[in-house]
């Protein structure tokens, strides 16, 4: 069975490049783009969360109806609010951030909300690097050796 990647980003054109590359590497991809990407992705997760293995999300996106009343700073930090929701509602799903955001205050918010999430920067992240990061999230973790007392 293929690993299933959920991609959430309002930029259809850029994400189609990443989606194509992931499919070539045998990932199953569900992508939500455009104005309603957050609403559509949350609806999909509500119905199919058990089918998703990893989530890749942008930060600057329209908040949609779901996050309209949340503090998204007019879309500048929609992804931060979304990641916070996903961390609570789906704590076992690995989260990757793929974004153009360079503002240190917003990047700091991401690190506080999901400290272990990898942040990759568009357009500097080539599609093969995203595929490698996703594969790394899905590899079983080596068991930790127990310390003797």
C-alpha positions in Angstrom: 0.0 0.0 0.0 1.3 3.5 -0.9 1.9 6.1 1.8 -0.7 8.8 1.7 0.3 12.5 1.8 -2.2 15.2 2.5 -1.1 18.6 1.0 -2.7 21.9 2.0 -1.6 25.0 0.2 -3.5 27.7 -1.7 -0.9 27.9 -4.5 -2.2 25.4 -7.1 0.6 25.9 -9.6 3.6 25.3 -7.2 1.9 22.4 -5.4 1.1 20.6 -8.7 4.9 20.4 -9.2 5.4 18.8 -5.8 2.4 16.5 -6.2 3.7 15.2 -9.6 7.1 14.5 -8.1 5.6 12.7 -5.1 3.4 10.5 -7.3 6.4 9.6 -9.3 8.0 8.4 -6.1 5.0 6.2 -5.4 3.2 8.3 -2.8 -0.6 8.6 -2.9 -1.4 12.4 -2.8 -4.5 14.2 -1.8 -4.0 18.0 -2.5 -6.3 20.8 -1.4 -5.5 24.2 -3.1 -7.2 27.5 -3.6 -9.4 29.7 -1.5 -11.1 26.9 0.4 -8.1 24.6 0.9 -8.2 24.7 4.7 -12.0 24.0 4.8 -11.7 21.2 2.3 -8.7 19.6 4.0 -10.3 19.7 7.4 -13.5 18.1 6.0 -11.4 15.4 4.3 -9.5 14.7 7.5 -12.8 14.5 9.4 -13.9 11.7 7.0 -10.6 10.0 6.2 -7.9 10.8 8.8 -7.1 7.1 9.2 -6.0 7.0 5.5 -3.5 9.8 5.8 0.2 9.1 6.8 1.7 12.6 6.7 0.5 16.2 6.3 2.3 18.9 4.3 0.9 22.4 4.9 1.7 26.0 4.0 1.5 28.9 6.4 0.2 31.9 4.4 -3.2 30.8 3.1 -6.8 32.1 3.2 -8.4 31.1 6.5 -11.6 29.8 4.9 -14.8 29.6 6.8 -13.4 27.2 9.4 -10.7 29.6 10.7 -12.4 32.9 9.7 -12.9 33.9 13.4 -9.4 32.8 14.5 -6.3 35.0 14.8 -4.8 34.3 11.4 -3.4 37.8 10.8 -5.4 38.1 7.6 -4.0 34.8 6.3 -0.3 35.5 7.3 -0.5 32.8 10.0 -3.4 30.6 8.9 -1.0 27.6 8.8 0.1 28.2 12.3 -3.5 28.0 13.6 -4.1 25.0 11.3 -1.0 23.2 12.6 -2.1 23.8 16.2 -5.5 22.3 15.4 -4.0 19.3 13.7 -1.5 18.7 16.5 -4.5 18.5 18.9 -6.9 16.5 16.7 -4.4 14.2 15.0 -1.3 14.0 17.4 0.2 11.0 15.7 0.3 12.4 12.2 3.7 13.8 11.2 3.5 17.4 10.0 5.8 19.1 7.5 5.7 22.8 6.7 6.4 23.9 3.1 6.2 27.7 2.9 7.5 31.0 1.5 7.4 32.6 5.0 10.7 34.0 6.1 9.5 36.2 9.0 11.3 34.9 12.1 8.3 35.7 14.4 6.0 33.4 12.4 8.7 30.7 12.1 9.1 31.0 15.8 5.4 30.4 16.3 5.6 27.3 14.1 8.5 25.9 16.3 6.5 26.6 19.5 3.3 25.0 18.1 4.9 21.9 16.5 8.5 21.8 17.7 9.4 18.6 15.8 7.9 19.7 12.4 10.4 20.2 9.6 10.1 23.6 7.9 11.0 23.6 4.2 11.1 26.8 2.2 9.5 27.2 -1.2 10.9 27.7 -3.9 14.3 26.5 -2.5 13.1 23.0 -1.6 13.3 20.8 -4.6 10.6 18.2 -5.0 13.0 15.3 -4.4 14.0 16.9 -1.0 10.3 17.1 0.0 9.9 13.4 -1.0 13.0 12.5 1.2 11.7 14.4 4.2 8.3 12.7 3.9 10.0 9.3 3.6 12.0 10.2 6.7 8.8 11.0 8.7 7.4 7.6 7.7 10.4 5.4 8.5 10.0 3.5 11.7 12.1 5.0 14.5 14.9 2.9 15.9 14.1 1.7 19.5 15.9 3.7 22.1 18.4 1.7 24.2 17.3 1.6 27.9 19.8 3.1 30.3 20.9 0.8 33.1 20.5 2.2 36.6 
